[in-house]
Amino acid sequence: MTDHEMMETHSCAAFTVDFQSRPESSRVPQRLMKYNEDLNQSNNKISKQELDRKQSEADQRRKDYEKAKLDRIRECSEECHKIDTKVQVLLAQDAKRQGLPGTEHIKAMSTRQALMSIKSLAKDFSKLTPGMDYSDTVMLDDS
């Protein structure tokens, strides 16, 4: 069998890779080496007191966050209560204006008082929802 006949019958290639004579790979970047050294040193040097201190600080942050959250909820609840009171007054005035029965005991508000009450209500809403855009709202004149 000749070489030419062998190539026709077998279609494969074989080669040898010498891993021993490989060129030396590039060096590890200094930043990575320093980072790994710092990481190893810092992980090995934490004491029980340090862990306890960090845990107590985390607990304190958690308590402060919960307290702030409860304060925000309380403030929001108070604002909602003020808004509800003002809305009830305005609804009573509207019922009085329409002449609905059961509104005889309600003292009528002047137009100026009603406008001031509405503006105050709008201001309270803006405190409650500071992120909302009120540019599309209808503005009332003082006239």
N, CA, C and O atoms as CSV, one atom per row, in Angstrom:
chain,resi,resn,atom,element,x,y,z
A,1,MET,N,N,0.834,-1.169,0.000
A,1,MET,CA,C,0.000,0.000,0.000
A,1,MET,C,C,0.885,1.241,0.000
A,1,MET,O,O,1.847,1.332,0.762
A,2,THR,N,N,0.563,2.144,-0.821
A,2,THR,CA,C,1.370,3.356,-0.912
A,2,THR,C,C,0.771,4.442,-0.021
A,2,THR,O,O,-0.337,4.308,0.499
A,3,ASP,N,N,1.535,5.516,0.137
A,3,ASP,CA,C,1.058,6.623,0.971
A,3,ASP,C,C,-0.208,7.240,0.397
A,3,ASP,O,O,-1.103,7.660,1.131
A,4,HIS,N,N,-0.265,7.286,-0.928
A,4,HIS,CA,C,-1.417,7.888,-1.576
A,4,HIS,C,C,-2.668,7.054,-1.328
A,4,HIS,O,O,-3.733,7.612,-1.065
A,5,GLU,N,N,-2.567,5.776,-1.404
A,5,GLU,CA,C,-3.697,4.891,-1.148
A,5,GLU,C,C,-4.121,4.964,0.316
A,5,GLU,O,O,-5.313,4.880,0.611
A,6,MET,N,N,-3.192,5.115,1.218
A,6,MET,CA,C,-3.495,5.197,2.636
A,6,MET,C,C,-4.279,6.475,2.951
A,6,MET,O,O,-5.176,6.455,3.794
A,7,MET,N,N,-3.956,7.559,2.298
A,7,MET,CA,C,-4.658,8.813,2.519
A,7,MET,C,C,-6.086,8.729,2.014
A,7,MET,O,O,-6.981,9.349,2.588
A,8,GLU,N,N,-6.308,7.992,0.980
A,8,GLU,CA,C,-7.652,7.874,0.453
A,8,GLU,C,C,-8.529,7.006,1.347
A,8,GLU,O,O,-9.728,7.257,1.461
A,9,THR,N,N,-7.974,6.027,1.958
A,9,THR,CA,C,-8.775,5.125,2.779
A,9,THR,C,C,-8.991,5.658,4.179
A,9,THR,O,O,-10.003,5.330,4.798
A,10,HIS,N,N,-8.088,6.463,4.702
A,10,HIS,CA,C,-8.219,6.995,6.058
A,10,HIS,C,C,-8.160,8.518,6.000
A,10,HIS,O,O,-7.194,9.091,5.496
A,11,SER,N,N,-9.185,9.157,6.512
A,11,SER,CA,C,-9.180,10.623,6.511
A,11,SER,C,C,-9.079,11.125,7.947
A,11,SER,O,O,-10.069,11.569,8.529
A,12,CYS,N,N,-7.935,11.055,8.484
A,12,CYS,CA,C,-7.703,11.558,9.832
A,12,CYS,C,C,-6.305,12.145,9.896
A,12,CYS,O,O,-5.449,11.881,9.052
A,13,ALA,N,N,-6.106,12.955,10.936
A,13,ALA,CA,C,-4.795,13.566,11.127
A,13,ALA,C,C,-4.369,13.325,12.561
A,13,ALA,O,O,-5.203,13.317,13.466
A,14,ALA,N,N,-3.118,13.133,12.767
A,14,ALA,CA,C,-2.580,12.920,14.107
A,14,ALA,C,C,-1.379,13.819,14.286
A,14,ALA,O,O,-0.572,13.995,13.373
A,15,PHE,N,N,-1.269,14.388,15.478
A,15,PHE,CA,C,-0.109,15.217,15.779
A,15,PHE,C,C,0.174,15.118,17.258
A,15,PHE,O,O,-0.664,14.671,18.041
A,16,THR,N,N,1.350,15.536,17.625
A,16,THR,CA,C,1.793,15.446,19.007
A,16,THR,C,C,1.989,16.848,19.553
A,16,THR,O,O,2.590,17.699,18.898
A,17,VAL,N,N,1.474,17.088,20.769
A,17,VAL,CA,C,1.649,18.376,21.431
A,17,VAL,C,C,2.554,18.146,22.622
A,17,VAL,O,O,2.294,17.288,23.465
A,18,ASP,N,N,3.617,18.925,22.677
A,18,ASP,CA,C,4.571,18.801,23.770
A,18,ASP,C,C,4.229,19.855,24.823
A,18,ASP,O,O,4.490,21.041,24.624
A,19,PHE,N,N,3.648,19.426,25.937
A,19,PHE,CA,C,3.267,20.353,27.001
A,19,PHE,C,C,4.440,20.732,27.891
A,19,PHE,O,O,4.367,21.725,28.616
A,20,GLN,N,N,5.486,19.982,27.849
A,20,GLN,CA,C,6.629,20.255,28.713
A,20,GLN,C,C,7.422,21.461,28.228
A,20,GLN,O,O,7.992,22.188,29.042
A,21,SER,N,N,7.468,21.680,26.956
A,21,SER,CA,C,8.285,22.776,26.433
A,21,SER,C,C,7.444,24.026,26.142
A,21,SER,O,O,7.835,24.862,25.327
A,22,ARG,N,N,6.314,24.151,26.795
A,22,ARG,CA,C,5.448,25.309,26.625
A,22,ARG,C,C,6.144,26.573,27.110
A,22,ARG,O,O,6.900,26.509,28.079
A,23,PRO,N,N,5.919,27.710,26.478
A,23,PRO,CA,C,6.504,28.948,27.000
A,23,PRO,C,C,5.800,29.338,28.303
A,23,PRO,O,O,4.643,28.983,28.526
A,24,GLU,N,N,6.513,30.071,29.153
A,24,GLU,CA,C,5.963,30.478,30.439
A,24,GLU,C,C,4.792,31.437,30.216
A,24,GLU,O,O,4.885,32.364,29.412
A,25,SER,N,N,3.706,31.208,30.925
A,25,SER,CA,C,2.524,32.056,30.739
A,25,SER,C,C,2.788,33.441,31.325
A,25,SER,O,O,3.739,33.645,32.079
A,26,SER,N,N,1.935,34.372,30.965
A,26,SER,CA,C,2.129,35.741,31.438
A,26,SER,C,C,1.904,35.816,32.946
A,26,SER,O,O,1.260,34.948,33.535
A,27,ARG,N,N,2.437,36.850,33.549
A,27,ARG,CA,C,2.359,37.013,34.995
A,27,ARG,C,C,0.960,37.482,35.397
A,27,ARG,O,O,0.238,38.083,34.602
A,28,VAL,N,N,0.602,37.201,36.622
A,28,VAL,CA,C,-0.673,37.648,37.172
A,28,VAL,C,C,-0.585,39.151,37.410
A,28,VAL,O,O,0.425,39.630,37.924
A,29,PRO,N,N,-1.619,39.903,37.050
A,29,PRO,CA,C,-1.581,41.350,37.268
A,29,PRO,C,C,-1.384,41.685,38.744
A,29,PRO,O,O,-1.909,41.006,39.626
A,30,GLN,N,N,-0.619,42.743,38.993
A,30,GLN,CA,C,-0.292,43.150,40.357
A,30,GLN,C,C,-1.539,43.524,41.156
A,30,GLN,O,O,-1.627,43.232,42.349
A,31,ARG,N,N,-2.506,44.172,40.495
A,31,ARG,CA,C,-3.737,44.550,41.199
A,31,ARG,C,C,-4.443,43.325,41.747
A,31,ARG,O,O,-4.906,43.325,42.888
A,32,LEU,N,N,-4.527,42.273,40.927
A,32,LEU,CA,C,-5.193,41.051,41.361
A,32,LEU,C,C,-4.429,40.391,42.496
A,32,LEU,O,O,-5.034,39.903,43.451
A,33,MET,N,N,-3.112,40.371,42.402
A,33,MET,CA,C,-2.317,39.771,43.472
A,33,MET,C,C,-2.511,40.539,44.777
A,33,MET,O,O,-2.682,39.938,45.838
A,34,LYS,N,N,-2.482,41.883,44.694
A,34,LYS,CA,C,-2.663,42.703,45.895
A,34,LYS,C,C,-4.063,42.514,46.463
A,34,LYS,O,O,-4.230,42.429,47.679
A,35,TYR,N,N,-5.064,42.447,45.600
A,35,TYR,CA,C,-6.439,42.244,46.059
A,35,TYR,C,C,-6.565,40.902,46.776
A,35,TYR,O,O,-7.164,40.827,47.849
A,36,ASN,N,N,-6.009,39.854,46.195
A,36,ASN,CA,C,-6.083,38.529,46.818
A,36,ASN,C,C,-5.342,38.499,48.152
A,36,ASN,O,O,-5.814,37.888,49.110
A,37,GLU,N,N,-4.186,39.153,48.216
A,37,GLU,CA,C,-3.440,39.206,49.477
A,37,GLU,C,C,-4.231,39.948,50.549
A,37,GLU,O,O,-4.325,39.497,51.690
A,38,ASP,N,N,-4.803,41.103,50.166
A,38,ASP,CA,C,-5.601,41.878,51.122
A,38,ASP,C,C,-6.815,41.085,51.587
A,38,ASP,O,O,-7.175,41.117,52.764
A,39,LEU,N,N,-7.438,40.380,50.662
A,39,LEU,CA,C,-8.612,39.586,50.999
A,39,LEU,C,C,-8.246,38.471,51.970
A,39,LEU,O,O,-8.957,38.233,52.946
A,40,ASN,N,N,-7.150,37.797,51.703
A,40,ASN,CA,C,-6.723,36.713,52.586
A,40,ASN,C,C,-6.332,37.238,53.964
A,40,ASN,O,O,-6.651,36.621,54.980
A,41,GLN,N,N,-5.645,38.370,53.999
A,41,GLN,CA,C,-5.231,38.931,55.282
A,41,GLN,C,C,-6.427,39.417,56.089
A,41,GLN,O,O,-6.489,39.212,57.302
A,42,SER,N,N,-7.371,40.056,55.420
A,42,SER,CA,C,-8.517,40.586,56.161
A,42,SER,C,C,-9.423,39.472,56.652
A,42,SER,O,O,-10.015,39.591,57.724
A,43,ASN,N,N,-9.546,38.400,55.899
A,43,ASN,CA,C,-10.396,37.290,56.331
A,43,ASN,C,C,-9.803,36.557,57.525
A,43,ASN,O,O,-10.544,36.009,58.341
A,44,ASN,N,N,-8.520,36.539,57.637
A,44,ASN,CA,C,-7.882,35.778,58.703
A,44,ASN,C,C,-7.737,36.566,59.995
A,44,ASN,O,O,-7.439,35.978,61.035
A,45,LYS,N,N,-7.939,37.881,59.961
A,45,LYS,CA,C,-7.646,38.697,61.137
A,45,LYS,C,C,-8.881,39.183,61.884
A,45,LYS,O,O,-8.749,39.997,62.798
A,46,ILE,N,N,-10.067,38.720,61.536
A,46,ILE,CA,C,-11.270,39.175,62.229
A,46,ILE,C,C,-11.411,38.402,63.531
A,46,ILE,O,O,-11.410,37.171,63.556
A,47,SER,N,N,-11.530,39.151,64.593
A,47,SER,CA,C,-11.629,38.520,65.912
A,47,SER,C,C,-13.097,38.421,66.330
A,47,SER,O,O,-13.983,38.958,65.665
A,48,LYS,N,N,-13.330,37.744,67.414
A,48,LYS,CA,C,-14.677,37.587,67.961
A,48,LYS,C,C,-15.250,38.941,68.362
A,48,LYS,O,O,-16.434,39.202,68.150
A,49,GLN,N,N,-14.412,39.807,68.945
A,49,GLN,CA,C,-14.877,41.132,69.348
A,49,GLN,C,C,-15.283,41.963,68.125
A,49,GLN,O,O,-16.279,42.685,68.147
A,50,GLU,N,N,-14.487,41.840,67.063
A,50,GLU,CA,C,-14.798,42.582,65.837
A,50,GLU,C,C,-16.120,42.103,65.243
A,50,GLU,O,O,-16.938,42.912,64.806
A,51,LEU,N,N,-16.322,40.810,65.228
A,51,LEU,CA,C,-17.584,40.270,64.721
A,51,LEU,C,C,-18.763,40.730,65.577
A,51,LEU,O,O,-19.815,41.090,65.049
A,52,ASP,N,N,-18.585,40.715,66.893
A,52,ASP,CA,C,-19.649,41.175,67.785
A,52,ASP,C,C,-19.950,42.655,67.564
A,52,ASP,O,O,-21.110,43.065,67.565
A,53,ARG,N,N,-18.902,43.450,67.373
A,53,ARG,CA,C,-19.090,44.885,67.124
A,53,ARG,C,C,-19.850,45.110,65.822
A,53,ARG,O,O,-20.787,45.908,65.771
A,54,LYS,N,N,-19.441,44.403,64.772
A,54,LYS,CA,C,-20.122,44.551,63.486
A,54,LYS,C,C,-21.579,44.104,63.581
A,54,LYS,O,O,-22.463,44.729,62.995
A,55,GLN,N,N,-21.826,43.032,64.312
A,55,GLN,CA,C,-23.196,42.547,64.474
A,55,GLN,C,C,-24.048,43.556,65.238
A,55,GLN,O,O,-25.202,43.793,64.883
A,56,SER,N,N,-23.482,44.146,66.281
A,56,SER,CA,C,-24.247,45.138,67.052
A,56,SER,C,C,-24.511,46.387,66.209
A,56,SER,O,O,-25.584,46.982,66.312
A,57,GLU,N,N,-23.547,46.792,65.378
A,57,GLU,CA,C,-23.766,47.933,64.488
A,57,GLU,C,C,-24.867,47.624,63.482
A,57,GLU,O,O,-25.710,48.477,63.200
A,58,ALA,N,N,-24.863,46.418,62.943
A,58,ALA,CA,C,-25.905,46.022,61.994
A,58,ALA,C,C,-27.273,46.006,62.674
A,58,ALA,O,O,-28.265,46.445,62.093
A,59,ASP,N,N,-27.321,45.500,63.904
A,59,ASP,CA,C,-28.583,45.498,64.652
A,59,ASP,C,C,-29.071,46.920,64.902
A,59,ASP,O,O,-30.264,47.203,64.795
A,60,GLN,N,N,-28.138,47.816,65.236
A,60,GLN,CA,C,-28.507,49.212,65.483
A,60,GLN,C,C,-29.034,49.865,64.203
A,60,GLN,O,O,-30.028,50.590,64.241
A,61,ARG,N,N,-28.370,49.611,63.068
A,61,ARG,CA,C,-28.853,50.152,61.793
A,61,ARG,C,C,-30.253,49.627,61.484
A,61,ARG,O,O,-31.116,50.376,61.026
A,62,ARG,N,N,-30.472,48.348,61.734
A,62,ARG,CA,C,-31.780,47.741,61.489
A,62,ARG,C,C,-32.849,48.392,62.371
A,62,ARG,O,O,-33.948,48.685,61.901
A,63,LYS,N,N,-32.527,48.618,63.650
A,63,LYS,CA,C,-33.478,49.260,64.561
A,63,LYS,C,C,-33.762,50.697,64.126
A,63,LYS,O,O,-34.911,51.139,64.150
A,64,ASP,N,N,-32.714,51.428,63.727
A,64,ASP,CA,C,-32.897,52.803,63.265
A,64,ASP,C,C,-33.781,52.847,62.026
A,64,ASP,O,O,-34.640,53.719,61.895
A,65,TYR,N,N,-33.565,51.900,61.119
A,65,TYR,CA,C,-34.371,51.843,59.900
A,65,TYR,C,C,-35.837,51.574,60.244
A,65,TYR,O,O,-36.735,52.219,59.702
A,66,GLU,N,N,-36.074,50.625,61.141
A,66,GLU,CA,C,-37.446,50.307,61.545
A,66,GLU,C,C,-38.107,51.503,62.225
A,66,GLU,O,O,-39.281,51.786,61.984
A,67,LYS,N,N,-37.353,52.209,63.077
A,67,LYS,CA,C,-37.901,53.379,63.758
A,67,LYS,C,C,-38.253,54.472,62.751
A,67,LYS,O,O,-39.314,55.089,62.841
A,68,ALA,N,N,-37.355,54.708,61.792
A,68,ALA,CA,C,-37.623,55.717,60.768
A,68,ALA,C,C,-38.843,55.325,59.936
A,68,ALA,O,O,-39.655,56.175,59.572
A,69,LYS,N,N,-38.963,54.049,59.644
A,69,LYS,CA,C,-40.109,53.568,58.864
A,69,LYS,C,C,-41.409,53.795,59.632
A,69,LYS,O,O,-42.395,54.260,59.062
A,70,LEU,N,N,-41.411,53.468,60.927
A,70,LEU,CA,C,-42.608,53.689,61.745
A,70,LEU,C,C,-42.934,55.175,61.868
A,70,LEU,O,O,-44.106,55.553,61.878
A,71,ASP,N,N,-41.901,56.022,61.962
A,71,ASP,CA,C,-42.127,57.467,62.010
A,71,ASP,C,C,-42.757,57.964,60.712
A,71,ASP,O,O,-43.676,58.782,60.737
A,72,ARG,N,N,-42.257,57.467,59.572
A,72,ARG,CA,C,-42.837,57.861,58.283
A,72,ARG,C,C,-44.295,57.413,58.188
A,72,ARG,O,O,-45.143,58.155,57.692
A,73,ILE,N,N,-44.582,56.212,58.657
A,73,ILE,CA,C,-45.961,55.712,58.621
A,73,ILE,C,C,-46.858,56.566,59.516
A,73,ILE,O,O,-47.978,56.900,59.131
A,74,ARG,N,N,-46.371,56.919,60.706
A,74,ARG,CA,C,-47.150,57.748,61.628
A,74,ARG,C,C,-47.413,59.126,61.023
A,74,ARG,O,O,-48.538,59.622,61.077
A,75,GLU,N,N,-46.379,59.745,60.446
A,75,GLU,CA,C,-46.545,61.061,59.829
A,75,GLU,C,C,-47.531,60.998,58.671
A,75,GLU,O,O,-48.363,61.889,58.504
A,76,CYS,N,N,-47.432,59.951,57.881
A,76,CYS,CA,C,-48.346,59.783,56.747
A,76,CYS,C,C,-49.777,59.608,57.247
A,76,CYS,O,O,-50.712,60.156,56.664
A,77,SER,N,N,-49.946,58.855,58.312
A,77,SER,CA,C,-51.275,58.641,58.886
A,77,SER,C,C,-51.861,59.955,59.402
A,77,SER,O,O,-53.047,60.227,59.215
A,78,GLU,N,N,-51.027,60.765,60.049
A,78,GLU,CA,C,-51.494,62.064,60.541
A,78,GLU,C,C,-51.903,62.973,59.388
A,78,GLU,O,O,-52.931,63.646,59.458
A,79,GLU,N,N,-51.101,62.992,58.329
A,79,GLU,CA,C,-51.437,63.800,57.155
A,79,GLU,C,C,-52.745,63.321,56.534
A,79,GLU,O,O,-53.580,64.133,56.135
A,80,CYS,N,N,-52.923,62.014,56.452
A,80,CYS,CA,C,-54.165,61.464,55.890
A,80,CYS,C,C,-55.366,61.856,56.749
A,80,CYS,O,O,-56.439,62.149,56.222
A,81,HIS,N,N,-55.186,61.860,58.058
A,81,HIS,CA,C,-56.277,62.250,58.958
A,81,HIS,C,C,-56.636,63.724,58.745
A,81,HIS,O,O,-57.816,64.072,58.708
A,82,LYS,N,N,-55.624,64.592,58.605
A,82,LYS,CA,C,-55.893,66.008,58.351
A,82,LYS,C,C,-56.616,66.195,57.022
A,82,LYS,O,O,-57.555,66.985,56.925
A,83,ILE,N,N,-56.176,65.463,55.998
A,83,ILE,CA,C,-56.819,65.558,54.687
A,83,ILE,C,C,-58.267,65.092,54.779
A,83,ILE,O,O,-59.167,65.721,54.223
A,84,ASP,N,N,-58.484,63.987,55.483
A,84,ASP,CA,C,-59.841,63.456,55.625
A,84,ASP,C,C,-60.755,64.468,56.307
A,84,ASP,O,O,-61.903,64.641,55.899
A,85,THR,N,N,-60.256,65.132,57.338
A,85,THR,CA,C,-61.059,66.130,58.047
A,85,THR,C,C,-61.437,67.278,57.116
A,85,THR,O,O,-62.587,67.715,57.099
A,86,LYS,N,N,-60.473,67.764,56.345
A,86,LYS,CA,C,-60.743,68.877,55.429
A,86,LYS,C,C,-61.701,68.465,54.320
A,86,LYS,O,O,-62.564,69.247,53.922
A,87,VAL,N,N,-61.556,67.249,53.823
A,87,VAL,CA,C,-62.460,66.772,52.774
A,87,VAL,C,C,-63.879,66.645,53.324
A,87,VAL,O,O,-64.840,66.989,52.636
A,88,GLN,N,N,-64.018,66.157,54.549
A,88,GLN,CA,C,-65.353,66.037,55.152
A,88,GLN,C,C,-66.012,67.412,55.286
A,88,GLN,O,O,-67.211,67.549,55.044
A,89,VAL,N,N,-65.240,68.423,55.669
A,89,VAL,CA,C,-65.783,69.782,55.782
A,89,VAL,C,C,-66.235,70.275,54.414
A,89,VAL,O,O,-67.317,70.847,54.286
A,90,LEU,N,N,-65.411,70.056,53.387
A,90,LEU,CA,C,-65.773,70.513,52.042
A,90,LEU,C,C,-66.980,69.748,51.500
A,90,LEU,O,O,-67.826,70.334,50.825
A,91,LEU,N,N,-67.070,68.463,51.782
A,91,LEU,CA,C,-68.239,67.691,51.342
A,91,LEU,C,C,-69.508,68.168,52.048
A,91,LEU,O,O,-70.579,68.227,51.444
A,92,ALA,N,N,-69.379,68.507,53.326
A,92,ALA,CA,C,-70.530,69.034,54.062
A,92,ALA,C,C,-70.967,70.373,53.472
A,92,ALA,O,O,-72.163,70.640,53.355
A,93,GLN,N,N,-70.001,71.214,53.099
A,93,GLN,CA,C,-70.329,72.498,52.479
A,93,GLN,C,C,-71.014,72.290,51.134
A,93,GLN,O,O,-71.946,73.015,50.787
A,94,ASP,N,N,-70.551,71.299,50.378
A,94,ASP,CA,C,-71.169,71.004,49.087
A,94,ASP,C,C,-72.600,70.512,49.281
A,94,ASP,O,O,-73.501,70.898,48.536
A,95,ALA,N,N,-72.804,69.659,50.282
A,95,ALA,CA,C,-74.159,69.177,50.566
A,95,ALA,C,C,-75.058,70.339,50.988
A,95,ALA,O,O,-76.223,70.394,50.594
A,96,LYS,N,N,-74.526,71.269,51.789
A,96,LYS,CA,C,-75.282,72.453,52.215
A,96,LYS,C,C,-75.639,73.300,51.003
A,96,LYS,O,O,-76.761,73.796,50.899
A,97,ARG,N,N,-74.684,73.468,50.080
A,97,ARG,CA,C,-74.921,74.263,48.873
A,97,ARG,C,C,-76.013,73.643,48.012
A,97,ARG,O,O,-76.802,74.359,47.396
A,98,GLN,N,N,-76.061,72.309,47.966
A,98,GLN,CA,C,-77.075,71.624,47.162
A,98,GLN,C,C,-78.429,71.593,47.866
A,98,GLN,O,O,-79.440,71.258,47.248
A,99,GLY,N,N,-78.457,71.934,49.136
A,99,GLY,CA,C,-79.706,71.965,49.885
A,99,GLY,C,C,-80.199,70.590,50.285
A,99,GLY,O,O,-81.405,70.372,50.402
A,100,LEU,N,N,-79.300,69.679,50.492
A,100,LEU,CA,C,-79.694,68.331,50.893
A,100,LEU,C,C,-80.244,68.342,52.313
A,100,LEU,O,O,-79.838,69.166,53.131
A,101,PRO,N,N,-81.172,67.423,52.609
A,101,PRO,CA,C,-81.730,67.393,53.966
A,101,PRO,C,C,-80.676,66.961,54.982
A,101,PRO,O,O,-79.783,66.176,54.663
A,102,GLY,N,N,-80.784,67.470,56.193
A,102,GLY,CA,C,-79.857,67.132,57.265
A,102,GLY,C,C,-78.650,68.043,57.323
A,102,GLY,O,O,-77.710,67.780,58.073
A,103,THR,N,N,-78.661,69.125,56.529
A,103,THR,CA,C,-77.511,70.035,56.525
A,103,THR,C,C,-77.852,71.378,57.164
A,103,THR,O,O,-77.130,72.360,56.986
A,104,GLU,N,N,-78.947,71.414,57.901
A,104,GLU,CA,C,-79.376,72.679,58.502
A,104,GLU,C,C,-78.407,73.148,59.580
A,104,GLU,O,O,-78.260,74.354,59.780
A,105,HIS,N,N,-77.755,72.250,60.265
A,105,HIS,CA,C,-76.852,72.615,61.364
A,105,HIS,C,C,-75.466,73.054,60.884
A,105,HIS,O,O,-74.661,73.529,61.685
A,106,ILE,N,N,-75.176,72.902,59.582
A,106,ILE,CA,C,-73.858,73.256,59.039
A,106,ILE,C,C,-73.835,74.741,58.709
A,106,ILE,O,O,-74.710,75.252,58.009
A,107,LYS,N,N,-72.815,75.427,59.228
A,107,LYS,CA,C,-72.656,76.851,58.958
A,107,LYS,C,C,-72.032,77.016,57.573
A,107,LYS,O,O,-71.031,76.373,57.258
A,108,ALA,N,N,-72.613,77.863,56.765
A,108,ALA,CA,C,-72.119,78.078,55.401
A,108,ALA,C,C,-70.781,78.807,55.431
A,108,ALA,O,O,-70.558,79.705,56.243
A,109,MET,N,N,-69.907,78.401,54.534
A,109,MET,CA,C,-68.577,79.006,54.406
A,109,MET,C,C,-68.617,80.067,53.319
A,109,MET,O,O,-69.353,79.934,52.342
A,110,SER,N,N,-67.834,81.108,53.485
A,110,SER,CA,C,-67.732,82.096,52.412
A,110,SER,C,C,-66.889,81.513,51.282
A,110,SER,O,O,-66.169,80.533,51.472
A,111,THR,N,N,-66.984,82.118,50.121
A,111,THR,CA,C,-66.216,81.644,48.968
A,111,THR,C,C,-64.726,81.728,49.248
A,111,THR,O,O,-63.960,80.840,48.873
A,112,ARG,N,N,-64.327,82.795,49.905
A,112,ARG,CA,C,-62.906,82.961,50.237
A,112,ARG,C,C,-62.430,81.855,51.187
A,112,ARG,O,O,-61.344,81.305,51.003
A,113,GLN,N,N,-63.237,81.533,52.194
A,113,GLN,CA,C,-62.872,80.461,53.119
A,113,GLN,C,C,-62.793,79.116,52.395
A,113,GLN,O,O,-61.901,78.309,52.655
A,114,ALA,N,N,-63.737,78.891,51.485
A,114,ALA,CA,C,-63.736,77.633,50.730
A,114,ALA,C,C,-62.479,77.526,49.868
A,114,ALA,O,O,-61.860,76.464,49.807
A,115,LEU,N,N,-62.099,78.615,49.205
A,115,LEU,CA,C,-60.887,78.595,48.377
A,115,LEU,C,C,-59.646,78.371,49.228
A,115,LEU,O,O,-58.751,77.622,48.835
A,116,MET,N,N,-59.584,79.011,50.389
A,116,MET,CA,C,-58.436,78.807,51.278
A,116,MET,C,C,-58.381,77.360,51.755
A,116,MET,O,O,-57.305,76.773,51.863
A,117,SER,N,N,-59.542,76.797,52.037
A,117,SER,CA,C,-59.594,75.404,52.477
A,117,SER,C,C,-59.142,74.463,51.361
A,117,SER,O,O,-58.425,73.494,51.612
A,118,ILE,N,N,-59.558,74.749,50.146
A,118,ILE,CA,C,-59.165,73.912,48.999
A,118,ILE,C,C,-57.661,74.008,48.765
A,118,ILE,O,O,-57.006,72.995,48.523
A,119,LYS,N,N,-57.111,75.219,48.834
A,119,LYS,CA,C,-55.664,75.378,48.650
A,119,LYS,C,C,-54.889,74.680,49.761
A,119,LYS,O,O,-53.851,74.068,49.513
A,120,SER,N,N,-55.396,74.775,50.979
A,120,SER,CA,C,-54.752,74.086,52.097
A,120,SER,C,C,-54.785,72.572,51.885
A,120,SER,O,O,-53.816,71.872,52.181
A,121,LEU,N,N,-55.899,72.083,51.373
A,121,LEU,CA,C,-56.031,70.657,51.078
A,121,LEU,C,C,-55.036,70.239,49.991
A,121,LEU,O,O,-54.410,69.184,50.089
A,122,ALA,N,N,-54.896,71.069,48.963
A,122,ALA,CA,C,-53.933,70.763,47.899
A,122,ALA,C,C,-52.506,70.745,48.443
A,122,ALA,O,O,-51.697,69.910,48.040
A,123,LYS,N,N,-52.200,71.664,49.356
A,123,LYS,CA,C,-50.872,71.702,49.966
A,123,LYS,C,C,-50.621,70.440,50.793
A,123,LYS,O,O,-49.525,69.879,50.772
A,124,ASP,N,N,-51.659,69.999,51.524
A,124,ASP,CA,C,-51.526,68.768,52.306
A,124,ASP,C,C,-51.301,67.559,51.398
A,124,ASP,O,O,-50.514,66.670,51.722
A,125,PHE,N,N,-51.996,67.535,50.262
A,125,PHE,CA,C,-51.780,66.443,49.308
A,125,PHE,C,C,-50.356,66.466,48.772
A,125,PHE,O,O,-49.744,65.414,48.585
A,126,SER,N,N,-49.828,67.661,48.523
A,126,SER,CA,C,-48.460,67.740,47.996
A,126,SER,C,C,-47.438,67.285,49.033
A,126,SER,O,O,-46.385,66.762,48.670
A,127,LYS,N,N,-47.735,67.476,50.322
A,127,LYS,CA,C,-46.839,66.958,51.367
A,127,LYS,C,C,-46.877,65.439,51.395
A,127,LYS,O,O,-45.857,64.778,51.589
A,128,LEU,N,N,-48.072,64.899,51.198
A,128,LEU,CA,C,-48.257,63.457,51.268
A,128,LEU,C,C,-47.641,62.751,50.066
A,128,LEU,O,O,-47.123,61.641,50.187
A,129,THR,N,N,-47.700,63.397,48.914
A,129,THR,CA,C,-47.189,62.788,47.680
A,129,THR,C,C,-46.181,63.716,47.032
A,129,THR,O,O,-46.500,64.351,46.026
A,130,PRO,N,N,-44.969,63.817,47.575
A,130,PRO,CA,C,-43.996,64.780,47.040
A,130,PRO,C,C,-43.476,64.412,45.656
A,130,PRO,O,O,-42.995,65.292,44.942
A,131,GLY,N,N,-43.551,63.169,45.256
A,131,GLY,CA,C,-42.996,62.760,43.970
A,131,GLY,C,C,-43.932,62.962,42.798
A,131,GLY,O,O,-43.520,62.791,41.650
A,132,MET,N,N,-45.183,63.323,43.054
A,132,MET,CA,C,-46.148,63.457,41.962
A,132,MET,C,C,-46.032,64.824,41.309
A,132,MET,O,O,-45.663,65.807,41.950
A,133,ASP,N,N,-46.355,64.868,40.014
A,133,ASP,CA,C,-46.308,66.108,39.255
A,133,ASP,C,C,-47.713,66.699,39.212
A,133,ASP,O,O,-48.645,66.056,38.727
A,134,TYR,N,N,-47.866,67.912,39.714
A,134,TYR,CA,C,-49.165,68.561,39.740
A,134,TYR,C,C,-49.280,69.632,38.657
A,134,TYR,O,O,-50.090,70.549,38.792
A,135,SER,N,N,-48.499,69.539,37.599
A,135,SER,CA,C,-48.515,70.575,36.571
A,135,SER,C,C,-49.799,70.543,35.750
A,135,SER,O,O,-50.156,71.556,35.149
A,136,ASP,N,N,-50.501,69.418,35.705
A,136,ASP,CA,C,-51.726,69.317,34.922
A,136,ASP,C,C,-52.977,69.646,35.730
A,136,ASP,O,O,-54.087,69.530,35.211
A,137,THR,N,N,-52.823,70.054,36.985
A,137,THR,CA,C,-53.981,70.323,37.827
A,137,THR,C,C,-54.544,71.700,37.539
A,137,THR,O,O,-53.845,72.571,37.021
A,138,VAL,N,N,-55.793,71.891,37.874
A,138,VAL,CA,C,-56.472,73.163,37.672
A,138,VAL,C,C,-56.198,74.045,38.882
A,138,VAL,O,O,-56.373,73.614,40.022
A,139,MET,N,N,-55.768,75.281,38.633
A,139,MET,CA,C,-55.490,76.219,39.714
A,139,MET,C,C,-56.686,77.156,39.876
A,139,MET,O,O,-57.278,77.594,38.889
A,140,LEU,N,N,-57.030,77.454,41.106
A,140,LEU,CA,C,-58.123,78.366,41.407
A,140,LEU,C,C,-57.554,79.734,41.752
A,140,LEU,O,O,-56.534,79.841,42.432
A,141,ASP,N,N,-58.229,80.782,41.273
A,141,ASP,CA,C,-57.806,82.152,41.574
A,141,ASP,C,C,-58.377,82.589,42.910
A,141,ASP,O,O,-59.358,82.021,43.390
A,142,ASP,N,N,-57.753,83.611,43.516
A,142,ASP,CA,C,-58.245,84.164,44.774
A,142,ASP,C,C,-59.419,85.109,44.559
A,142,ASP,O,O,-60.029,85.558,45.530
A,143,SER,N,N,-59.746,85.421,43.313
A,143,SER,CA,C,-60.803,86.403,43.050
A,143,SER,C,C,-62.181,85.901,43.363
A,143,SER,O,O,-63.159,86.628,43.186
